[in-house]
Amino acid sequence: MDSLPDSEPNKLLVFWVVWLIWKSRNEFLFFLKEMFIILKTLGERWILILNGTRMYPRQRIEVQENRSSKWERPPSEWVKCNFDYSPGTDSTGVGIAWLLRDEKGRFLGAGCARVDKTQSSLEGEAISFLFALLQVWIRGWRRVWFEGDNQELCTLINKVKNHVELGNWLCDVRYWMTVLPESSLDNANREKNQAADALAKQAVHQSNLFIFFDIPPVWLIQFLYIPYTI
């Protein structure tokens, strides 16, 4: 602050920053406002102050968003489970992960694990889906919309096709889907699946073989709310 010119706008800078941080905290906690909008607002307001431009309280800041990357909510009384796999190395193994949210985008839980190296990404995705099915069943959710980003796996399962490479993995997956008769499986692009992807990448490097999250870790929040959810 000592390096800034001793002008009226600069004297007010600290008050603007403190007020906007307090405001963004409340909006994030109680209204799940997207943090990037708030931070963008902070930057633009300060630029206006430095430039001596008059600010209008009702000024609206337009933010463009890519609809194809927006997380889609499940139907009422359903939950959505995104799952993914991340390749590692021969020494680290691969990461698999799942993440649950309700129809309002609220975080319900997530888990990730490190498993042995797989033969292909398709096998890794199949193991990740099986892991998600098991965890969902154990934790008592029954109406579940599963979503992954591997089109081939979704086609194999939904059209009841076989695949030599997957072998018994497909048998196990199909059995657990019969245990969850109200569940469904859809394919999503990578952008919509970013939260699960981030979890799977984290699993590759974690010291524990398995971690369950009751609340989202700080590093995951940006993938939940900016801008991949409601």
TIMITI-284414 format. One record per residue (C-alpha): residue number from 0; residue in three letters; z, x, y. Coordinates in steps of 0.05 Angstrom, whole numbers, plus 5000, padded with zeros to 4 digits. Example, Ala and Ser with C-alpha at 12.3 -4.5 7.8 and 13.67 -1.06 7.14 Angstrom:
BEGIN
<r gugu="0" kollum="ALA" z="5156" x="5246" y="4910"/>
<r gugu="1" kollum="SER" z="5143" x="5273" y="4979"/>
//
This chain:
BEGIN
<r gugu="0" kollum="MET" z="5000" x="5000" y="5000"/>
<r gugu="1" kollum="ASP" z="5012" x="5059" y="5047"/>
<r gugu="2" kollum="SER" z="4939" x="5077" y="5045"/>
<r gugu="3" kollum="LEU" z="4916" x="5009" y="5071"/>
<r gugu="4" kollum="PRO" z="4905" x="4998" y="5146"/>
<r gugu="5" kollum="ASP" z="4965" x="4967" y="5181"/>
<r gugu="6" kollum="SER" z="4930" x="4901" y="5194"/>
<r gugu="7" kollum="GLU" z="4954" x="4829" y="5187"/>
<r gugu="8" kollum="PRO" z="4914" x="4815" y="5124"/>
<r gugu="9" kollum="ASN" z="4941" x="4877" y="5090"/>
<r gugu="10" kollum="LYS" z="5012" x="4858" y="5107"/>
<r gugu="11" kollum="LEU" z="5001" x="4792" y="5072"/>
<r gugu="12" kollum="LEU" z="4970" x="4823" y="5009"/>
<r gugu="13" kollum="VAL" z="5034" x="4829" y="4970"/>
<r gugu="14" kollum="PHE" z="5051" x="4756" y="4983"/>
<r gugu="15" kollum="TRP" z="4982" x="4734" y="4960"/>
<r gugu="16" kollum="VAL" z="4988" x="4775" y="4896"/>
<r gugu="17" kollum="VAL" z="5058" x="4751" y="4878"/>
<r gugu="18" kollum="TRP" z="5042" x="4678" y="4892"/>
<r gugu="19" kollum="LEU" z="4977" x="4679" y="4851"/>
<r gugu="20" kollum="ILE" z="5011" x="4714" y="4792"/>
<r gugu="21" kollum="TRP" z="5066" x="4662" y="4793"/>
<r gugu="22" kollum="LYS" z="5015" x="4606" y="4798"/>
<r gugu="23" kollum="SER" z="4971" x="4634" y="4742"/>
<r gugu="24" kollum="ARG" z="5032" x="4641" y="4696"/>
<r gugu="25" kollum="ASN" z="5050" x="4568" y="4706"/>
<r gugu="26" kollum="GLU" z="4979" x="4543" y="4697"/>
<r gugu="27" kollum="PHE" z="4969" x="4585" y="4635"/>
<r gugu="28" kollum="LEU" z="5034" x="4563" y="4602"/>
<r gugu="29" kollum="PHE" z="5031" x="4489" y="4619"/>
<r gugu="30" kollum="PHE" z="4957" x="4473" y="4628"/>
<r gugu="31" kollum="LEU" z="4923" x="4528" y="4588"/>
<r gugu="32" kollum="LYS" z="4879" x="4545" y="4647"/>
<r gugu="33" kollum="GLU" z="4829" x="4600" y="4633"/>
<r gugu="34" kollum="MET" z="4858" x="4665" y="4660"/>
<r gugu="35" kollum="PHE" z="4791" x="4695" y="4679"/>
<r gugu="36" kollum="ILE" z="4781" x="4639" y="4730"/>
<r gugu="37" kollum="ILE" z="4848" x="4654" y="4762"/>
<r gugu="38" kollum="LEU" z="4836" x="4729" y="4765"/>
<r gugu="39" kollum="LYS" z="4767" x="4717" y="4793"/>
<r gugu="40" kollum="THR" z="4798" x="4672" y="4846"/>
<r gugu="41" kollum="LEU" z="4848" x="4726" y="4864"/>
<r gugu="42" kollum="GLY" z="4794" x="4778" y="4873"/>
<r gugu="43" kollum="GLU" z="4749" x="4734" y="4915"/>
<r gugu="44" kollum="ARG" z="4805" x="4710" y="4960"/>
<r gugu="45" kollum="TRP" z="4826" x="4781" y="4975"/>
<r gugu="46" kollum="ILE" z="4754" x="4801" y="4990"/>
<r gugu="47" kollum="LEU" z="4751" x="4743" y="5039"/>
<r gugu="48" kollum="ILE" z="4814" x="4767" y="5073"/>
<r gugu="49" kollum="LEU" z="4787" x="4838" y="5080"/>
<r gugu="50" kollum="ASN" z="4722" x="4812" y="5108"/>
<r gugu="51" kollum="GLY" z="4758" x="4767" y="5157"/>
<r gugu="52" kollum="THR" z="4724" x="4706" y="5129"/>
<r gugu="53" kollum="ARG" z="4758" x="4639" y="5137"/>
<r gugu="54" kollum="MET" z="4781" x="4608" y="5071"/>
<r gugu="55" kollum="TYR" z="4776" x="4534" y="5058"/>
<r gugu="56" kollum="PRO" z="4831" x="4505" y="5014"/>
<r gugu="57" kollum="ARG" z="4783" x="4460" y="4978"/>
<r gugu="58" kollum="GLN" z="4732" x="4513" y="4965"/>
<r gugu="59" kollum="ARG" z="4706" x="4508" y="4893"/>
<r gugu="60" kollum="ILE" z="4687" x="4569" y="4854"/>
<r gugu="61" kollum="GLU" z="4631" x="4556" y="4805"/>
<r gugu="62" kollum="VAL" z="4638" x="4592" y="4738"/>
<r gugu="63" kollum="GLN" z="4580" x="4592" y="4691"/>
<r gugu="64" kollum="GLU" z="4596" x="4588" y="4617"/>
<r gugu="65" kollum="ASN" z="4554" x="4596" y="4555"/>
<r gugu="66" kollum="ARG" z="4560" x="4531" y="4516"/>
<r gugu="67" kollum="SER" z="4539" x="4566" y="4452"/>
<r gugu="68" kollum="SER" z="4601" x="4609" y="4454"/>
<r gugu="69" kollum="LYS" z="4651" x="4554" y="4466"/>
<r gugu="70" kollum="TRP" z="4700" x="4539" y="4410"/>
<r gugu="71" kollum="GLU" z="4690" x="4469" y="4383"/>
<r gugu="72" kollum="ARG" z="4751" x="4426" y="4372"/>
<r gugu="73" kollum="PRO" z="4763" x="4391" y="4305"/>
<r gugu="74" kollum="PRO" z="4769" x="4315" y="4300"/>
<r gugu="75" kollum="SER" z="4836" x="4282" y="4315"/>
<r gugu="76" kollum="GLU" z="4889" x="4296" y="4261"/>
<r gugu="77" kollum="TRP" z="4848" x="4354" y="4234"/>
<r gugu="78" kollum="VAL" z="4857" x="4429" y="4245"/>
<r gugu="79" kollum="LYS" z="4805" x="4482" y="4249"/>
<r gugu="80" kollum="CYS" z="4810" x="4547" y="4210"/>
<r gugu="81" kollum="ASN" z="4765" x="4604" y="4233"/>
<r gugu="82" kollum="PHE" z="4760" x="4663" y="4185"/>
<r gugu="83" kollum="ASP" z="4724" x="4730" y="4185"/>
<r gugu="84" kollum="TYR" z="4719" x="4798" y="4153"/>
<r gugu="85" kollum="SER" z="4712" x="4867" y="4184"/>
<r gugu="86" kollum="PRO" z="4684" x="4928" y="4148"/>
<r gugu="87" kollum="GLY" z="4727" x="4990" y="4146"/>
<r gugu="88" kollum="THR" z="4720" x="5056" y="4110"/>
<r gugu="89" kollum="ASP" z="4732" x="5079" y="4039"/>
<r gugu="90" kollum="SER" z="4801" x="5103" y="4060"/>
<r gugu="91" kollum="THR" z="4822" x="5043" y="4101"/>
<r gugu="92" kollum="GLY" z="4793" x="4985" y="4062"/>
<r gugu="93" kollum="VAL" z="4768" x="4923" y="4098"/>
<r gugu="94" kollum="GLY" z="4802" x="4871" y="4142"/>
<r gugu="95" kollum="ILE" z="4803" x="4796" y="4129"/>
<r gugu="96" kollum="ALA" z="4833" x="4744" y="4174"/>
<r gugu="97" kollum="TRP" z="4843" x="4670" y="4188"/>
<r gugu="98" kollum="LEU" z="4867" x="4631" y="4249"/>
<r gugu="99" kollum="LEU" z="4887" x="4558" y="4257"/>
<r gugu="100" kollum="ARG" z="4882" x="4513" y="4319"/>
<r gugu="101" kollum="ASP" z="4890" x="4438" y="4328"/>
<r gugu="102" kollum="GLU" z="4844" x="4389" y="4364"/>
<r gugu="103" kollum="LYS" z="4872" x="4410" y="4432"/>
<r gugu="104" kollum="GLY" z="4861" x="4484" y="4419"/>
<r gugu="105" kollum="ARG" z="4935" x="4499" y="4408"/>
<r gugu="106" kollum="PHE" z="4951" x="4559" y="4365"/>
<r gugu="107" kollum="LEU" z="4982" x="4539" y="4298"/>
<r gugu="108" kollum="GLY" z="4985" x="4605" y="4262"/>
<r gugu="109" kollum="ALA" z="4943" x="4664" y="4239"/>
<r gugu="110" kollum="GLY" z="4943" x="4718" y="4187"/>
<r gugu="111" kollum="CYS" z="4906" x="4782" y="4171"/>
<r gugu="112" kollum="ALA" z="4905" x="4829" y="4112"/>
<r gugu="113" kollum="ARG" z="4877" x="4895" y="4090"/>
<r gugu="114" kollum="VAL" z="4843" x="4895" y="4022"/>
<r gugu="115" kollum="ASP" z="4802" x="4944" y="3980"/>
<r gugu="116" kollum="LYS" z="4732" x="4962" y="3999"/>
<r gugu="117" kollum="THR" z="4680" x="4908" y="3982"/>
<r gugu="118" kollum="GLN" z="4609" x="4917" y="3957"/>
<r gugu="119" kollum="SER" z="4579" x="4879" y="4015"/>
<r gugu="120" kollum="SER" z="4594" x="4838" y="4077"/>
<r gugu="121" kollum="LEU" z="4579" x="4775" y="4036"/>
<r gugu="122" kollum="GLU" z="4634" x="4792" y="3987"/>
<r gugu="123" kollum="GLY" z="4681" x="4808" y="4044"/>
<r gugu="124" kollum="GLU" z="4668" x="4740" y="4076"/>
<r gugu="125" kollum="ALA" z="4679" x="4705" y="4009"/>
<r gugu="126" kollum="ILE" z="4746" x="4740" y="4000"/>
<r gugu="127" kollum="SER" z="4765" x="4723" y="4071"/>
<r gugu="128" kollum="PHE" z="4749" x="4649" y="4059"/>
<r gugu="129" kollum="LEU" z="4788" x="4648" y="3994"/>
<r gugu="130" kollum="PHE" z="4847" x="4680" y="4031"/>
<r gugu="131" kollum="ALA" z="4843" x="4626" y="4084"/>
<r gugu="132" kollum="LEU" z="4841" x="4571" y="4032"/>
<r gugu="133" kollum="LEU" z="4903" x="4597" y="3998"/>
<r gugu="134" kollum="GLN" z="4942" x="4606" y="4062"/>
<r gugu="135" kollum="VAL" z="4923" x="4537" y="4087"/>
<r gugu="136" kollum="TRP" z="4946" x="4505" y="4022"/>
<r gugu="137" kollum="ILE" z="5011" x="4544" y="4020"/>
<r gugu="138" kollum="ARG" z="5029" x="4523" y="4091"/>
<r gugu="139" kollum="GLY" z="5015" x="4449" y="4079"/>
<r gugu="140" kollum="TRP" z="4952" x="4435" y="4119"/>
<r gugu="141" kollum="ARG" z="4904" x="4388" y="4084"/>
<r gugu="142" kollum="ARG" z="4851" x="4363" y="4133"/>
<r gugu="143" kollum="VAL" z="4819" x="4428" y="4151"/>
<r gugu="144" kollum="TRP" z="4752" x="4445" y="4182"/>
<r gugu="145" kollum="PHE" z="4737" x="4517" y="4160"/>
<r gugu="146" kollum="GLU" z="4688" x="4557" y="4202"/>
<r gugu="147" kollum="GLY" z="4658" x="4625" y="4188"/>
<r gugu="148" kollum="ASP" z="4600" x="4664" y="4216"/>
<r gugu="149" kollum="ASN" z="4563" x="4682" y="4151"/>
<r gugu="150" kollum="GLN" z="4507" x="4632" y="4140"/>
<r gugu="151" kollum="GLU" z="4491" x="4656" y="4070"/>
<r gugu="152" kollum="LEU" z="4562" x="4643" y="4046"/>
<r gugu="153" kollum="CYS" z="4564" x="4573" y="4076"/>
<r gugu="154" kollum="THR" z="4498" x="4556" y="4043"/>
<r gugu="155" kollum="LEU" z="4520" x="4581" y="3975"/>
<r gugu="156" kollum="ILE" z="4584" x="4541" y="3977"/>
<r gugu="157" kollum="ASN" z="4558" x="4477" y="4008"/>
<r gugu="158" kollum="LYS" z="4496" x="4474" y="3963"/>
<r gugu="159" kollum="VAL" z="4535" x="4495" y="3901"/>
<r gugu="160" kollum="LYS" z="4491" x="4556" y="3888"/>
<r gugu="161" kollum="ASN" z="4509" x="4617" y="3847"/>
<r gugu="162" kollum="HIS" z="4505" x="4690" y="3867"/>
<r gugu="163" kollum="VAL" z="4509" x="4749" y="3819"/>
<r gugu="164" kollum="GLU" z="4544" x="4793" y="3870"/>
<r gugu="165" kollum="LEU" z="4601" x="4744" y="3882"/>
<r gugu="166" kollum="GLY" z="4614" x="4726" y="3810"/>
<r gugu="167" kollum="ASN" z="4684" x="4697" y="3801"/>
<r gugu="168" kollum="TRP" z="4698" x="4695" y="3876"/>
<r gugu="169" kollum="LEU" z="4654" x="4633" y="3881"/>
<r gugu="170" kollum="CYS" z="4691" x="4600" y="3823"/>
<r gugu="171" kollum="ASP" z="4758" x="4612" y="3856"/>
<r gugu="172" kollum="VAL" z="4733" x="4587" y="3924"/>
<r gugu="173" kollum="ARG" z="4705" x="4523" y="3893"/>
<r gugu="174" kollum="TYR" z="4769" x="4510" y="3855"/>
<r gugu="175" kollum="TRP" z="4812" x="4515" y="3918"/>
<r gugu="176" kollum="MET" z="4764" x="4470" y="3956"/>
<r gugu="177" kollum="THR" z="4775" x="4416" y="3903"/>
<r gugu="178" kollum="VAL" z="4850" x="4423" y="3917"/>
<r gugu="179" kollum="LEU" z="4833" x="4410" y="3990"/>
<r gugu="180" kollum="PRO" z="4785" x="4350" y="3982"/>
<r gugu="181" kollum="GLU" z="4786" x="4332" y="4056"/>
<r gugu="182" kollum="SER" z="4766" x="4402" y="4078"/>
<r gugu="183" kollum="SER" z="4696" x="4423" y="4101"/>
<r gugu="184" kollum="LEU" z="4659" x="4488" y="4114"/>
<r gugu="185" kollum="ASP" z="4611" x="4502" y="4171"/>
<r gugu="186" kollum="ASN" z="4575" x="4562" y="4199"/>
<r gugu="187" kollum="ALA" z="4586" x="4585" y="4271"/>
<r gugu="188" kollum="ASN" z="4556" x="4640" y="4312"/>
<r gugu="189" kollum="ARG" z="4596" x="4704" y="4323"/>
<r gugu="190" kollum="GLU" z="4616" x="4685" y="4394"/>
<r gugu="191" kollum="LYS" z="4652" x="4622" y="4370"/>
<r gugu="192" kollum="ASN" z="4687" x="4663" y="4317"/>
<r gugu="193" kollum="GLN" z="4712" x="4719" y="4362"/>
<r gugu="194" kollum="ALA" z="4786" x="4706" y="4353"/>
<r gugu="195" kollum="ALA" z="4782" x="4713" y="4277"/>
<r gugu="196" kollum="ASP" z="4737" x="4773" y="4284"/>
<r gugu="197" kollum="ALA" z="4789" x="4807" y="4329"/>
<r gugu="198" kollum="LEU" z="4843" x="4794" y="4278"/>
<r gugu="199" kollum="ALA" z="4801" x="4822" y="4221"/>
<r gugu="200" kollum="LYS" z="4786" x="4885" y="4260"/>
<r gugu="201" kollum="GLN" z="4861" x="4893" y="4274"/>
<r gugu="202" kollum="ALA" z="4876" x="4887" y="4200"/>
<r gugu="203" kollum="VAL" z="4834" x="4948" y="4184"/>
<r gugu="204" kollum="HIS" z="4880" x="4994" y="4224"/>
<r gugu="205" kollum="GLN" z="4947" x="4961" y="4214"/>
<r gugu="206" kollum="SER" z="5001" x="4996" y="4171"/>
<r gugu="207" kollum="ASN" z="5022" x="4931" y="4136"/>
<r gugu="208" kollum="LEU" z="4977" x="4901" y="4082"/>
<r gugu="209" kollum="PHE" z="4990" x="4831" y="4108"/>
<r gugu="210" kollum="ILE" z="5015" x="4801" y="4174"/>
<r gugu="211" kollum="PHE" z="5027" x="4729" y="4193"/>
<r gugu="212" kollum="PHE" z="5032" x="4707" y="4266"/>
<r gugu="213" kollum="ASP" z="5073" x="4646" y="4287"/>
<r gugu="214" kollum="ILE" z="5054" x="4659" y="4359"/>
<r gugu="215" kollum="PRO" z="4991" x="4696" y="4382"/>
<r gugu="216" kollum="PRO" z="5000" x="4770" y="4398"/>
<r gugu="217" kollum="VAL" z="4984" x="4790" y="4469"/>
<r gugu="218" kollum="TRP" z="4919" x="4825" y="4451"/>
<r gugu="219" kollum="LEU" z="4893" x="4762" y="4417"/>
<r gugu="220" kollum="ILE" z="4904" x="4714" y="4475"/>
<r gugu="221" kollum="GLN" z="4840" x="4733" y="4511"/>
<r gugu="222" kollum="PHE" z="4799" x="4712" y="4450"/>
<r gugu="223" kollum="LEU" z="4836" x="4646" y="4445"/>
<r gugu="224" kollum="TYR" z="4828" x="4623" y="4517"/>
<r gugu="225" kollum="ILE" z="4773" x="4664" y="4550"/>
<r gugu="226" kollum="PRO" z="4727" x="4626" y="4539"/>
<r gugu="227" kollum="TYR" z="4726" x="4609" y="4465"/>
<r gugu="228" kollum="THR" z="4770" x="4548" y="4467"/>
<r gugu="229" kollum="ILE" z="4780" x="4485" y="4509"/>
//
